[in-house]
Amino acid sequence: MRLLIDGYNLIRQSPTLGPAFDADPATARQELIGLLALYRKKRGHTVTVVFDAGGSVHLGAESSQEAGVRLVYTAQGQTADEAIARRSARLGTGVVVVTSDHDLARTCQRAGAEVMSSAEFEAHVYASLTDAGEPPEEDDQPRTRHYTRKKGPAKRAKKRDRRRSRKLDKL
C-alpha cells in the first residue's frame, strides 16, 4: 500500500507535534519522519511525505529518502497540495492520501484515491505502534447462539464504504 502524506498538515493537526512545530519546525519534521519510519518498518507500506517549500532557499523541487520514508519538498511557488493532487491523479486507486484539507481530499477522491484525515491516521499509527499483539480478552460468559427470523432489508454498508473500509483495514 502507498501512503501520500501532507506533511505540514499532519504536523499542525497533531496534538503532540503541533506544539513542537511552533517551537522549531525542523524538529517537528524530524519527529514526524522518525514516527513514520517506525510505522513503515512495522507495516511495510511505501510512505511519501510532501512538504511545502515555504521560505526555504532552494528554488527547485527536492526529493530524498530518510529511514525508508520518501521526502518531497515542493519547488518555490508550488504548494504541497498541488504536488499531492498531481501524484494522487497519477497513482489513482493505488494510494491513500493523508490530509485534513477538505479541498485536497475532494480532489484526490475524484482521482480515485482513498483519503484519511490527519487525526485518524495519527491515531492509527500510534495504535499500531503500541499494539502488543495479544489477542483480546474473552469475557467469561459462555457464548450462545440465538437464531431469529430475519425481517426487513439487509443492513449492509454501501459498496463504496465497504471498499474504503477494506483498503483502510490494510493500514
C-alpha positions in Angstrom: 0.0 0.0 0.0 1.2 3.5 -0.8 0.7 6.4 1.6 0.9 10.0 0.4 1.0 12.4 3.4 0.5 16.1 3.6 3.4 16.7 6.0 2.8 20.1 7.5 -1.0 19.4 7.6 -0.3 16.3 9.7 2.1 18.1 12.0 -0.2 21.0 12.6 -3.2 18.8 13.3 -1.3 16.7 15.7 -1.6 17.4 19.4 1.9 16.1 20.0 3.7 17.5 17.0 1.9 20.8 16.7 3.5 22.5 19.8 6.9 21.2 18.6 6.3 22.8 15.2 5.6 26.2 16.9 8.9 26.0 18.8 11.1 24.6 15.9 9.7 23.4 12.6 12.8 21.3 11.8 12.5 19.3 15.0 8.8 18.7 14.4 9.6 17.4 10.8 12.3 15.1 12.2 9.9 13.7 14.9 7.3 13.1 12.2 9.8 11.3 9.9 11.0 9.2 12.8 7.4 8.2 13.7 6.7 7.4 10.1 9.9 5.4 9.7 8.8 3.2 12.7 5.4 2.8 11.2 6.8 1.9 7.7 9.2 -0.7 9.3 6.3 -2.3 11.2 3.7 -2.2 8.4 5.8 -2.4 5.3 3.9 0.4 3.4 5.5 2.8 0.9 5.4 6.2 2.6 5.9 9.5 0.9 5.7 12.8 2.8 5.2 16.1 0.9 6.3 19.4 2.5 5.8 22.9 1.1 9.0 24.7 0.1 7.8 27.7 2.1 10.5 30.3 2.7 13.4 27.9 2.0 16.4 28.9 -0.1 16.1 26.2 -2.7 14.1 27.1 -5.8 13.6 23.7 -7.4 11.8 20.7 -6.1 13.8 18.4 -3.9 13.4 14.7 -3.1 15.3 12.5 -0.7 14.8 9.4 1.4 15.4 9.1 5.1 14.9 5.9 7.1 12.9 4.4 4.3 10.5 7.4 4.1 10.5 9.3 0.9 10.6 13.1 1.5 9.4 15.5 -1.2 9.9 19.3 -0.9 8.0 21.3 -3.5 9.5 23.9 -5.7 9.3 27.6 -4.8 5.9 28.9 -5.7 4.3 25.4 -5.6 2.2 24.1 -2.8 2.2 20.7 -1.3 -1.5 20.4 -2.1 -0.7 20.8 -5.8 2.0 18.2 -5.7 -0.2 15.7 -3.8 -3.1 16.2 -6.2 -0.8 15.6 -9.2 0.7 12.4 -7.6 -2.7 11.1 -6.5 -4.1 11.6 -10.0 -1.1 9.6 -11.4 -1.4 6.8 -8.8 -5.2 6.7 -8.8 -6.7 3.9 -6.7 -3.4 2.6 -5.5 -2.8 5.3 -2.9 -4.2 6.5 0.4 -3.8 10.3 0.9 -3.5 11.6 4.5 -4.7 15.2 4.8 -7.3 17.2 6.7 -7.6 19.7 3.9 -11.1 19.3 2.5 -10.4 20.7 -1.0 -7.4 18.5 -1.4 -9.3 15.5 -0.1 -12.1 16.0 -2.6 -9.6 16.4 -5.5 -7.8 13.2 -4.5 -11.1 11.3 -4.1 -12.2 12.3 -7.6 -8.9 10.8 -8.8 -9.8 7.5 -7.2 -7.6 7.7 -4.1 -8.8 6.9 -0.6 -8.4 9.8 1.9 -7.8 9.6 5.6 -7.8 12.6 7.9 -4.6 13.5 9.7 -6.1 12.9 13.2 -7.5 9.5 12.1 -4.1 8.5 10.6 -2.1 9.6 13.6 -4.4 7.7 16.0 -4.0 4.6 13.7 -0.2 5.0 13.7 0.1 5.2 17.5 -2.3 2.3 17.9 -0.3 0.1 15.6 3.0 1.0 17.2 1.7 0.3 20.7 -0.1 -2.8 19.8 1.2 -5.7 21.9 -0.1 -8.3 19.5 -2.1 -10.0 22.3 -5.5 -11.4 21.5 -8.4 -9.5 23.0 -9.6 -10.8 26.3 -12.6 -13.1 26.2 -15.4 -12.4 28.6 -16.3 -15.2 31.0 -19.9 -15.5 29.7 -20.5 -18.6 27.6 -21.5 -17.8 24.0 -24.9 -18.8 23.0 -26.4 -18.5 19.5 -29.8 -17.1 19.1 -31.4 -17.8 15.8 -34.1 -15.4 14.8 -36.1 -15.0 11.7 -34.7 -12.1 9.8 -37.0 -9.3 8.8 -36.6 -6.3 6.6 -33.8 -5.2 4.3 -30.2 -6.1 5.0 -28.0 -3.7 6.9 -25.1 -3.9 4.5 -22.9 -0.8 4.0 -22.7 0.8 0.6 -20.2 -0.8 -1.8 -18.1 2.4 -1.8 -17.9 2.3 2.0 -17.0 -1.4 2.1 -14.3 -0.9 -0.5 -12.8 2.1 1.5 -13.0 0.0 4.7 -11.2 -2.9 3.2 -8.4 -0.6 1.9 -8.0 1.2 5.1 -8.0 -2.0 7.1 -4.7 -2.9 5.4 -3.1 0.1 7.1 
